[in-house]
């Protein structure tokens, strides 16, 4: 089981790295989202949180262990709470997860955050190997697979909500 969860952990951690990088570059959307639920924070504070996301994600990739994985789970659980509050407030602002590329929070977004948190908890319990400890021959395939999984997860958080929201049933009149 430990080997099976390592790519999932690397994907969740890589997504956290990507989110941290985009928030470092563009904290405004995150600031607006937090302001909507009553949390007034400055761009510097957003960037500090983004740097923590980046650090936690890299920590889980380079040197996974219960502490790193617990931090990853806690981060995604915090994101799920913020997203649930945004959904409850029916806020018409971007979620802030990926800077300017963010879309409106949704129940699906909350579910994805909870899944990522569960991956962190599962990894902490089972103690996965480092994804980077794969055999040298398999490393390019492993890295390509994890890179694709990170990109697909990013699309789930950013593009899929807009695509799903644009789908409407046509009314037929007879």
Protein Blocks (a to p, Z undefined) as FASTA:
>chain_A
ZZmmmmmmmmmmmmmmmmmmmmmmmmmlmmmmmmmnopacdfklmmmmmmmmmmmmmmmm
mmgcfklmmmmmmmmmmmmmmmmmmmmnopabdehlnojlpccddfklmmmmmmmmmmmm
mmmmnopadfklpcfklmmmmmmmmmmmmmmmmmmmmmmmmmmmmpccddddZZ
